Amino acid sequence: MKAMIFAAGLGTRLKPITDNLPKALLPIAGKPLLEHLILKLKDSGFDEIIVNVHHFPDRIIDFLKEKNNFSIRIEVSDEREMLLDTGGGIRNAAWFFDDGKPFLVHNVDILSNVDLKALVHQHLRTNSLATLVVSKRDTFRYLLFNDDLRLNGWINEKTGETKPQDLKRIDFYNKLAFAGIQVLSPNVFDLMKNRDAKFPIMDFYLSNMKNEVISGFVPDNFRMMDVGKLDVLEEAEKFVKTPNP
């Protein structure tokens, strides 16, 4: 199976560490985030991976070479000229996903206990355009799903903004937070053809949800951490050392 790792971000919330280090190589419990994720993907049956790069790209490329690509096929999607956002980043790697099969996309700074095989299985069973790992979690930006876990909208509770703008009866929906892990059908590439070079994947989903099934996947006993801020690094160390307490 094939997967993409989002590793191109600037890691601004982790400054000053990321002034001299790409977020993907931030060490947690003795291993960079990127290594933790690659090993998890390998254990889950993913043996072909593409990593997008922008911030200190050569550091990431050199790290992969030093590790002999972890003895699997690992390619690089180069975004050093311009960050393409999540949607543009996926489309830029379309050449890699040439087997007509669904593929995984995973943020490098997300640690979790999600069963990736179960995620892929549900995606195949529902024949969705995309399947997003979501959970009940305190945030202010929520995806809105019906009782069949089909995406119907989005809300920013701080500003009151909704997508679509005329969305009514928010209380009818399940408010769930996206976990930065998703499986996509290769059909997404045809739908992305007329997009600008840079665009967010969530806006792409929201603009296609009426005609395409975008599903949510709520894992059992889900634990996750977004290793995106300095104040969670100590907690991230504990998370890695005790993945299933």
Beta strands, then each sheet from edge to edge (+ up, - down):
strand 1: 2-6
strand 2: 27-28
strand 3: 31-32
strand 4: 48-53
strand 5: 73-78
strand 6: 103-107
strand 7: 110-112
strand 8: 130-135
strand 9: 141-145
strand 10: 151-156
strand 11: 162-163
strand 12: 174-184
strand 13: 214-217
strand 14: 224-226
sheet 1: 5+ 4+ 1+ 6+ 12- 8+ 13+
sheet 2: 5+ 4+ 1+ 6+ 12- 9+ 10- 11+
sheet 3: 2+ 3-
sheet 4: 7+ 14-
end
